[in-house]
Amino acid sequence: MSEGTLYDKVWDRHKVRTLPNGQDQLFVGLHLIHEVTSPQAFGMLRERDLEVARPDLTHATVDHIVPTDDQSRPYADDAAEEMMAELEENVRDAGIEFEHPGTDDQGIVHVIGPEQGITQPGKTIVCGDSHTSTHGAFGALAFGIGTSQIRDVLATQTVAMEKQKVRRIEVTGELGEDVAAKDVILTIIRRLGTDGGVGYVYEYADEAVESLGMEGRMSICNMSIEGGARAGYVNPDETTYEWLRETDEFRDDPERFERMKEYWESIRSDEDAEYDDVVTIDGSAIEPVVTWGTTPGQGIGVTEPVPDPEELPEDKRDTARRAQEHMRVEPGETMEGYDVDVAFLGSCTNARLPDLRAAARIVEGREVHDDVRGLVVPGSQRVKAAAEAEGIDEVFREAGFEWRGAGCSMCLGMNEDQLVGDEACASSSNRNFVGRQGSKDGRTVLMSPKMVAAAAVTGEVTDVRDLPESEVVNA
């Protein structure tokens, strides 16, 4: 097993004991909750007459069901209103801080934690959402958990888990022009498979990863789960510290920041750390990536041909055939020119300010294609306000996009933002499963924000490298 990695160090420092079943009981440094997966857990506590053990280490928001258009109460969707009302009651009774739409701090749970500074290196972080791995970008151990585990954390501030192996993924070299973090993680998943990370956590490293800003690192860690990994992380460094220094947690307390930085430095993986596996990927060879199928692992470079199922490993052929039939693609063709009906910029993967800036530079001076419906959904109210202060909202509006409020939106279609019929969507989200965006006949093509913007203005999947950027946005 691995030794001397960040994963080993943080795990050992949070381990309470080893349980009779062989799992370790870990103390949880931050428990993030939202409206979809927490109601049943709170109900279980009430049935046992238990209270929330550490409301001070629990933080709530609303993201999955919150409307991004009309947020007046009661919500038009009865189920959404019911979930919202129940969350409000639960957090009020427990004394948990709640970022609701009236706070100006509401947003996707994996966006608000980092932007407020409560996501920190060396913490154990859990949430009833699979993309909790996002927080690993800061050098945290962040895990998605199920309802019974949410109950356990609420009641005890601990969780039982099995320790995993550690795979170091080194992405070497310099990324090419218009190649984004999203392209990096789609390449990793394509190479290792959607189940290649089972039994592992991923440590992302080397030049191509370390040169990214925090937002790019979050995009990569966010989709660790799509590759089967239990979590993913990047060792904290000066880029991490510069982000945290300006957050709510540390902006007015530089002495505390310096004390914490000493701890953060201590949990970095050792130079001579031992890993269970090491994979190296040439970052300079990565081009903009799009998916051709119905899993994040079915991706190709935008100039590459869709694979022939007969040339794939035998256990992947049937899945590929079904995916190509659903997506209406043919082996040997590239995805360039694939018609799209919807362009969605949003999700916990790609809805932060740099994502919106990057897309706006492609959109500036252009118009959304007549046959395309374009939505821009910022990841949080703070992201929305910052974008509006820079005039980014006007760039999108003038081009013909809808500029929405913060939320998960069309990433998973648990709200009004859904595909209709067999619409094809160019999406900056993280999953392209059949039915994921609200219609069982809908088709989803995953790509980076810049690629979504390019598809929006051309009406088809387009290599963004062929479209010159505006020099106006965020100049």
Backbone torsions as a table, in degrees:
resi	resn	phi	psi	omega
1	MET	NA	162.5	-178.1
2	SER	-64.2	155.3	175.9
3	GLU	-144.1	140.7	173.7
4	GLY	77.8	8.8	177.7
5	THR	-86.8	163.5	174.5
6	LEU	-54.7	-42.0	-179.6
7	TYR	-57.8	-47.1	-179.7
8	ASP	-63.2	-44.5	-176.2
9	LYS	-65.2	-47.6	-177.2
10	VAL	-69.0	-40.5	177.8
11	TRP	-57.7	-49.4	-177.2
12	ASP	-63.6	-36.2	-178.1
13	ARG	-74.0	-18.1	-179.9
14	HIS	-107.9	-0.4	-179.0
15	LYS	-73.5	125.3	177.7
16	VAL	-88.2	-47.4	179.0
17	ARG	-170.0	168.1	171.8
18	THR	-96.2	128.4	-176.7
19	LEU	-81.9	161.7	-179.8
20	PRO	-56.6	-28.0	-179.2
21	ASN	-83.5	3.2	178.1
22	GLY	94.5	-13.3	177.0
23	GLN	-75.4	158.7	174.0
24	ASP	-99.3	140.2	173.3
25	GLN	-92.3	120.1	-176.6
26	LEU	-110.5	137.6	170.4
27	PHE	-72.8	138.6	-177.0
28	VAL	-103.8	121.1	-178.1
29	GLY	-79.6	-26.1	179.8
30	LEU	-152.1	126.6	177.2
31	HIS	-114.9	114.1	178.8
32	LEU	-98.6	133.8	180.0
33	ILE	-130.6	154.5	174.7
34	HIS	-141.1	-172.3	-165.2
35	GLU	-79.6	-17.7	-171.3
36	VAL	-88.2	-43.8	-171.7
37	THR	-103.2	-4.2	-176.4
38	SER	-93.9	-26.0	-174.6
39	PRO	-56.3	-44.1	-179.2
40	GLN	-63.4	-37.7	-179.5
41	ALA	-65.5	-43.3	176.7
42	PHE	-62.3	-37.6	177.5
43	GLY	-61.7	-39.4	178.2
44	MET	-64.2	-36.9	177.4
45	LEU	-64.5	-42.8	-179.6
46	ARG	-63.8	-38.4	179.0
47	GLU	-61.5	-29.8	-178.1
48	ARG	-102.1	6.2	-179.9
49	ASP	56.1	44.2	179.2
50	LEU	-107.9	154.0	176.8
51	GLU	-109.8	162.3	175.5
52	VAL	-69.0	124.2	-172.9
53	ALA	-67.5	-44.7	-174.7
54	ARG	-134.6	76.1	176.9
55	PRO	-60.5	-24.2	179.7
56	ASP	-70.5	-19.2	177.6
57	LEU	-106.8	16.2	-179.6
58	THR	-120.2	136.0	-174.6
59	HIS	-137.8	132.2	-173.8
60	ALA	-120.1	149.5	171.6
61	THR	-148.4	176.4	175.5
62	VAL	-125.9	130.8	-175.1
63	ASP	-146.2	-43.5	-172.0
64	HIS	-67.9	-44.2	-173.2
65	ILE	-102.5	-9.2	-175.5
66	VAL	-65.7	131.0	178.2
67	PRO	-64.0	147.7	177.0
68	THR	-103.1	-2.8	179.0
69	ASP	-107.6	-84.0	178.8
70	ASP	-95.2	109.3	-177.2
71	GLN	-101.8	16.0	178.6
72	SER	-67.7	145.1	-179.7
73	ARG	-99.2	147.2	-4.5
74	PRO	-71.6	153.1	178.9
75	TYR	-63.3	150.5	-178.9
76	ALA	-63.7	-32.9	178.4
77	ASP	-85.8	118.5	-175.6
78	ASP	-61.4	-40.3	-179.8
79	ALA	-64.8	-39.7	178.4
80	ALA	-64.4	-43.0	179.5
81	GLU	-63.7	-39.8	-179.9
82	GLU	-64.6	-43.8	179.1
83	MET	-65.4	-39.4	179.3
84	MET	-64.6	-45.4	-179.2
85	ALA	-63.2	-38.6	-179.3
86	GLU	-69.1	-39.6	177.2
87	LEU	-63.2	-43.7	179.2
88	GLU	-57.1	-44.0	179.9
89	GLU	-66.3	-43.6	-177.0
90	ASN	-64.2	-45.1	-177.9
91	VAL	-71.8	-33.1	177.7
92	ARG	-65.1	-45.9	-179.4
93	ASP	-65.7	-33.0	-176.1
94	ALA	-90.9	-11.2	-177.9
95	GLY	74.1	33.7	-179.0
96	ILE	-94.3	136.2	177.3
97	GLU	-65.6	132.6	-172.7
98	PHE	-129.8	118.7	177.3
99	GLU	-91.1	88.2	178.4
100	HIS	-94.3	170.1	-175.1
101	PRO	-57.1	-22.6	179.5
102	GLY	-80.4	-2.8	-176.4
103	THR	-91.5	-15.7	-170.6
104	ASP	69.0	8.8	178.9
105	ASP	-120.7	6.2	-179.2
106	GLN	-71.3	153.4	176.9
107	GLY	170.4	-175.9	177.2
108	ILE	-61.8	136.4	-173.0
109	VAL	-55.9	-33.3	-177.3
110	HIS	-87.5	2.9	173.4
111	VAL	-103.7	-42.2	-174.7
112	ILE	-72.0	-33.5	179.1
113	GLY	-59.4	-53.1	177.8
114	PRO	-63.7	-40.3	-174.6
115	GLU	-71.2	-24.4	178.4
116	GLN	-90.3	-13.5	178.2
117	GLY	89.1	6.5	177.3
118	ILE	-81.0	-17.0	169.0
119	THR	-83.9	119.8	-174.4
120	GLN	-140.2	156.3	176.9
121	PRO	-58.8	145.8	174.1
122	GLY	80.0	-3.0	177.7
123	LYS	-85.4	153.0	163.8
124	THR	-97.1	127.0	-175.6
125	ILE	-128.3	133.4	177.3
126	VAL	-131.7	156.1	177.8
127	CYS	-161.9	148.9	177.3
128	GLY	-77.5	56.6	-178.5
129	ASP	-155.5	132.8	-173.1
130	SER	-64.0	-26.0	-175.1
131	HIS	-89.7	20.5	175.0
132	THR	-60.7	-20.6	177.5
133	SER	-56.6	-17.9	177.0
134	THR	-48.2	-42.1	-172.7
135	HIS	-68.6	-13.3	176.5
136	GLY	-63.8	-16.4	177.2
137	ALA	-58.4	-22.8	-178.8
138	PHE	-95.2	4.7	-176.2
139	GLY	84.5	24.7	174.4
140	ALA	-97.5	159.0	168.7
141	LEU	-97.5	109.3	-170.7
142	ALA	-124.6	125.3	-172.9
143	PHE	-128.9	140.1	167.6
144	GLY	-79.7	140.1	-177.9
145	ILE	-131.5	161.8	179.9
146	GLY	-90.8	177.5	-173.2
147	THR	-60.8	-44.0	-179.5
148	SER	-65.1	-33.6	176.8
149	GLN	-71.4	-35.6	174.7
150	ILE	-59.0	-44.0	176.3
151	ARG	-56.3	-47.2	-177.4
152	ASP	-62.4	-41.9	-178.9
153	VAL	-68.4	-41.8	176.9
154	LEU	-58.8	-39.6	-174.8
155	ALA	-82.2	-31.5	-171.3
156	THR	-127.9	-11.1	-173.3
157	GLN	60.4	26.0	174.9
158	THR	-135.2	163.0	178.3
159	VAL	-142.3	146.2	179.0
160	ALA	-97.8	128.4	-177.9
161	MET	-145.8	157.5	172.5
162	GLU	-95.2	137.2	178.9
163	LYS	-72.1	141.9	-176.9
164	GLN	-104.8	169.3	170.0
165	LYS	-81.1	165.7	-178.7
166	VAL	-119.6	124.0	174.2
167	ARG	-109.8	124.2	175.9
168	ARG	-90.7	125.3	178.5
169	ILE	-111.1	109.7	-177.8
170	GLU	-97.2	116.8	176.8
171	VAL	-105.1	104.5	-170.4
172	THR	-90.0	165.8	172.3
173	GLY	77.7	-170.1	-177.7
174	GLU	-108.6	132.8	178.5
175	LEU	-68.2	144.8	-178.6
176	GLY	-76.1	174.8	179.8
177	GLU	-59.5	132.4	177.9
178	ASP	64.9	15.6	173.4
179	VAL	-94.9	125.6	-172.6
180	ALA	-111.2	171.7	176.8
181	ALA	-57.1	-35.4	179.2
182	LYS	-60.1	-38.4	178.5
183	ASP	-66.4	-34.4	179.3
184	VAL	-64.9	-50.3	-176.1
185	ILE	-70.7	-34.7	175.6
186	LEU	-64.7	-34.4	176.5
187	THR	-67.0	-42.3	179.2
188	ILE	-62.1	-45.7	-178.9
189	ILE	-66.2	-39.0	177.8
190	ARG	-60.2	-42.6	-175.8
191	ARG	-73.6	-45.1	-173.8
192	LEU	-92.0	-18.4	178.3
193	GLY	95.0	159.5	180.0
194	THR	-72.8	-14.4	175.6
195	ASP	-117.7	9.9	-177.7
196	GLY	-68.0	-21.9	-178.1
197	GLY	-95.6	3.6	-179.4
198	VAL	-58.5	127.1	-178.3
199	GLY	89.2	0.2	-177.2
200	TYR	-123.7	159.0	155.0
201	VAL	-110.5	152.0	-178.2
202	TYR	-106.1	129.3	169.5
203	GLU	-102.6	114.0	-179.2
204	TYR	-90.9	133.5	-172.0
205	ALA	-153.7	179.0	176.1
206	ASP	83.5	179.9	-164.6
207	GLU	-55.7	-47.4	-174.5
208	ALA	-64.1	-32.9	178.0
209	VAL	-80.3	-45.9	-175.7
210	GLU	-68.2	-19.7	178.1
211	SER	-82.3	-10.3	-179.9
212	LEU	-77.4	152.5	169.5
213	GLY	-73.8	175.9	-177.6
214	MET	-62.8	-34.7	-179.3
215	GLU	-63.5	-41.0	177.8
216	GLY	-66.6	-39.9	177.7
217	ARG	-63.5	-37.9	177.5
218	MET	-64.4	-38.4	178.5
219	SER	-61.1	-41.5	180.0
220	ILE	-67.3	-51.2	-178.9
221	CYS	-63.0	-34.5	-179.7
222	ASN	-52.7	-41.1	-174.5
223	MET	-96.8	14.7	175.2
224	SER	-56.1	-39.7	-177.8
225	ILE	-64.1	-28.8	179.1
226	GLU	-69.1	-19.9	176.3
227	GLY	-96.6	9.5	177.0
228	GLY	88.2	-5.0	-177.9
229	ALA	-75.0	149.9	178.5
230	ARG	-72.5	-28.8	179.2
231	ALA	-165.5	170.6	175.2
232	GLY	-146.0	150.5	-179.7
233	TYR	-152.6	162.7	173.0
234	VAL	-124.5	136.6	178.1
235	ASN	-62.9	137.4	179.7
236	PRO	-66.9	146.2	179.2
237	ASP	-149.8	-165.9	-176.3
238	GLU	-62.0	-32.0	176.0
239	THR	-61.7	-42.5	177.4
240	THR	-62.7	-46.7	-174.9
241	TYR	-67.1	-36.7	178.9
242	GLU	-64.0	-37.9	177.2
243	TRP	-63.0	-51.3	-173.8
244	LEU	-66.5	-33.4	-178.7
245	ARG	-57.4	-30.3	-175.5
246	GLU	-99.7	8.9	-179.4
247	THR	-87.8	170.3	-179.6
248	ASP	-55.6	-36.4	-174.6
249	GLU	-66.0	-30.2	-170.0
250	PHE	-128.5	-8.7	-173.4
251	ARG	-55.6	-39.6	-175.8
252	ASP	-103.4	12.4	-178.5
253	ASP	-140.8	69.7	-177.1
254	PRO	-61.8	-30.5	179.7
255	GLU	-66.3	-42.6	177.4
256	ARG	-63.8	-38.9	178.8
257	PHE	-59.0	-45.3	-177.9
258	GLU	-66.1	-36.2	176.8
259	ARG	-64.6	-43.3	-179.8
260	MET	-67.5	-34.3	-179.2
261	LYS	-61.4	-35.6	177.6
262	GLU	-60.8	-42.6	177.6
263	TYR	-65.7	-45.5	-178.5
264	TRP	-58.5	-39.6	178.7
265	GLU	-65.0	-33.5	-174.9
266	SER	-72.2	-20.5	-176.4
267	ILE	-98.8	3.1	174.3
268	ARG	-62.1	149.8	176.2
269	SER	-59.4	137.9	178.6
270	ASP	-67.3	154.6	177.8
271	GLU	-59.4	-33.9	-178.9
272	ASP	-104.2	24.7	179.5
273	ALA	-58.8	147.9	178.3
274	GLU	-103.6	133.7	-178.3
275	TYR	-115.6	155.1	177.5
276	ASP	-78.5	-22.4	178.5
277	ASP	-162.0	150.0	176.4
278	VAL	-133.0	129.4	178.3
279	VAL	-122.7	135.2	179.3
280	THR	-116.5	132.6	179.1
281	ILE	-127.2	134.2	-179.8
282	ASP	-80.0	103.6	-178.1
283	GLY	-63.9	-30.1	-177.7
284	SER	-69.7	-16.8	-179.1
285	ALA	-91.4	-4.1	-177.9
286	ILE	-80.0	135.6	173.1
287	GLU	-117.1	171.5	176.4
288	PRO	-52.2	131.8	-173.6
289	VAL	-111.5	142.3	173.0
290	VAL	-133.1	155.0	176.0
291	THR	-92.1	146.1	178.1
292	TRP	-109.7	-9.5	-172.8
293	GLY	-124.1	-145.2	-173.4
294	THR	-122.5	19.2	168.3
295	THR	-136.8	154.5	178.2
296	PRO	-62.3	-18.9	178.9
297	GLY	-79.1	-11.7	178.9
298	GLN	-93.8	71.8	-178.2
299	GLY	-125.7	159.2	177.6
300	ILE	-147.4	158.6	169.1
301	GLY	-61.3	147.6	-173.3
302	VAL	-60.2	-23.0	179.2
303	THR	-96.8	-1.9	-177.4
304	GLU	-87.2	154.9	177.6
305	PRO	-78.9	149.1	172.0
306	VAL	-62.5	133.5	-174.8
307	PRO	-71.1	153.2	173.2
308	ASP	-83.3	122.4	-179.3
309	PRO	-52.5	-33.4	-178.4
310	GLU	-66.7	-17.9	-179.7
311	GLU	-96.1	-0.5	178.6
312	LEU	-90.6	163.0	174.1
313	PRO	-54.2	146.6	-172.1
314	GLU	-55.5	-37.1	-177.0
315	ASP	-74.1	-5.1	179.9
316	LYS	-110.2	-3.2	-172.3
317	ARG	-70.1	-47.8	-178.1
318	ASP	-62.4	-42.1	178.3
319	THR	-60.8	-42.5	180.0
320	ALA	-64.6	-42.4	179.5
321	ARG	-61.4	-45.8	179.7
322	ARG	-64.2	-39.4	179.9
323	ALA	-65.2	-42.1	-179.0
324	GLN	-68.6	-34.6	176.8
325	GLU	-66.4	-43.8	179.7
326	HIS	-64.2	-43.4	-175.7
327	MET	-82.5	-11.6	-179.9
328	ARG	61.8	49.4	176.5
329	VAL	-120.5	156.3	-178.0
330	GLU	-118.8	139.7	175.6
331	PRO	-56.0	141.6	178.5
332	GLY	93.1	-20.2	177.2
333	GLU	-86.1	153.7	170.1
334	THR	-89.6	169.0	177.2
335	MET	-82.9	-10.5	176.6
336	GLU	-60.3	132.1	-179.6
337	GLY	92.0	-1.5	178.6
338	TYR	-69.9	118.2	-175.8
339	ASP	-65.5	138.5	176.2
340	VAL	-123.5	149.6	179.2
341	ASP	-107.2	-25.0	-176.8
342	VAL	-135.3	141.7	173.1
343	ALA	-122.8	117.5	-176.1
344	PHE	-115.7	118.3	174.2
345	LEU	-108.1	109.1	-178.4
346	GLY	173.2	-167.1	176.5
347	SER	93.4	166.7	179.1
348	CYS	-71.2	-8.7	178.3
349	THR	-84.7	-41.7	-170.6
350	ASN	-147.8	61.0	177.5
351	ALA	-135.8	29.0	177.8
352	ARG	-95.9	170.9	-172.0
353	LEU	-56.3	-46.7	178.5
354	PRO	-62.0	-31.2	176.6
355	ASP	-63.5	-44.4	-179.1
356	LEU	-69.4	-38.4	177.1
357	ARG	-60.2	-46.8	-177.6
358	ALA	-60.4	-44.4	179.7
359	ALA	-67.5	-37.8	-178.9
360	ALA	-64.7	-30.9	178.7
361	ARG	-67.4	-26.1	175.4
362	ILE	-81.4	-37.1	-175.4
363	VAL	-75.4	-33.5	-175.1
364	GLU	-50.0	125.5	178.6
365	GLY	82.3	2.3	179.7
366	ARG	-122.0	173.1	178.9
367	GLU	-126.7	146.3	174.5
368	VAL	-60.3	135.7	-178.8
369	HIS	-56.6	146.3	-177.0
370	ASP	-56.8	-28.7	-176.3
371	ASP	-95.8	9.6	-175.2
372	VAL	-117.7	137.5	171.3
373	ARG	-100.9	118.4	-175.9
374	GLY	-109.3	130.6	177.7
375	LEU	-124.6	134.1	172.3
376	VAL	-119.3	120.2	-175.9
377	VAL	-125.1	99.7	-179.8
378	PRO	-58.8	152.4	-176.5
379	GLY	-74.7	-18.1	179.0
380	SER	-156.9	166.7	176.5
381	GLN	-65.4	-32.9	177.5
382	ARG	-67.5	-41.5	177.3
383	VAL	-61.7	-43.6	-179.9
384	LYS	-60.0	-46.9	-179.5
385	ALA	-64.0	-41.3	179.6
386	ALA	-64.9	-41.5	178.7
387	ALA	-64.4	-40.9	179.6
388	GLU	-67.2	-34.2	177.5
389	ALA	-64.7	-28.0	178.5
390	GLU	-91.1	-4.4	-179.0
391	GLY	81.3	12.1	-178.6
392	ILE	-66.5	-35.2	178.8
393	ASP	-60.1	-37.7	-179.8
394	GLU	-68.3	-34.9	176.6
395	VAL	-59.6	-47.8	-179.6
396	PHE	-67.4	-44.2	-179.0
397	ARG	-61.9	-45.2	-178.6
398	GLU	-64.1	-28.1	178.7
399	ALA	-79.7	-16.5	179.4
400	GLY	110.2	7.9	175.0
401	PHE	-78.4	154.4	167.1
402	GLU	-86.9	130.8	179.5
403	TRP	-104.1	115.6	-169.5
404	ARG	-110.8	175.9	172.9
405	GLY	-80.9	175.4	-174.0
406	ALA	-78.1	142.0	176.4
407	GLY	163.5	177.9	179.8
408	CYS	-73.5	-31.7	171.9
409	SER	54.9	-132.5	-171.6
410	MET	-75.3	-0.4	176.7
411	CYS	-56.8	-39.8	-177.6
412	LEU	-135.6	0.0	171.6
413	GLY	63.5	34.4	174.5
414	MET	-93.2	21.9	-178.0
415	ASN	-146.9	-164.8	-177.8
416	GLU	-72.4	-16.3	-176.3
417	ASP	-83.2	97.0	-175.5
418	GLN	-141.7	157.9	171.0
419	LEU	-73.6	154.5	179.2
420	VAL	-117.3	127.7	178.1
421	GLY	58.9	-132.1	-176.0
422	ASP	-100.2	28.9	178.7
423	GLU	-55.8	145.3	174.5
424	ALA	-103.5	133.6	-174.9
425	CYS	-121.1	127.0	166.9
426	ALA	-84.1	114.3	-167.6
427	SER	-128.9	138.5	176.1
428	SER	-91.6	12.7	-177.9
429	SER	-81.1	-165.8	-169.7
430	ASN	-113.3	-12.0	-176.9
431	ARG	-135.2	139.2	179.8
432	ASN	-120.1	28.5	179.9
433	PHE	-62.3	152.0	176.8
434	VAL	-60.3	126.8	179.8
435	GLY	84.4	-5.4	-175.5
436	ARG	-57.3	-38.9	-175.2
437	GLN	-98.1	22.8	169.1
438	GLY	105.5	-11.7	178.6
439	SER	-131.6	129.2	-179.3
440	LYS	-65.7	-18.5	178.8
441	ASP	-99.9	-5.7	-178.9
442	GLY	-67.1	154.6	-178.6
443	ARG	-125.2	130.5	-175.0
444	THR	-119.4	129.4	175.6
445	VAL	-115.5	112.2	-179.8
446	LEU	-78.7	142.8	179.8
447	MET	-167.3	174.7	-179.9
448	SER	-76.0	163.9	178.1
449	PRO	-56.0	-40.9	178.9
450	LYS	-63.5	-39.2	179.3
451	MET	-68.1	-36.5	175.4
452	VAL	-61.9	-44.6	179.5
453	ALA	-60.9	-41.9	179.4
454	ALA	-63.6	-41.3	178.5
455	ALA	-66.2	-35.6	-178.8
456	ALA	-63.1	-40.8	-175.0
457	VAL	-86.9	-16.8	179.1
458	THR	-103.9	-19.0	-179.3
459	GLY	83.9	8.3	-178.0
460	GLU	-157.9	162.1	176.0
461	VAL	-60.6	125.7	-173.2
462	THR	-135.9	138.0	175.1
463	ASP	-69.0	111.7	-175.4
464	VAL	-61.4	-21.4	179.3
465	ARG	-66.7	-14.5	178.4
466	ASP	-89.8	-4.2	-179.2
467	LEU	-112.3	119.9	178.2
468	PRO	-68.1	144.8	179.1
469	GLU	-82.1	156.0	170.1
470	SER	-74.8	148.0	175.8
471	GLU	-102.1	11.3	-175.4
472	VAL	-90.9	-46.1	-172.2
473	VAL	-68.6	124.1	177.2
474	ASN	53.9	37.6	-177.8
475	ALA	-66.3	NA	NA
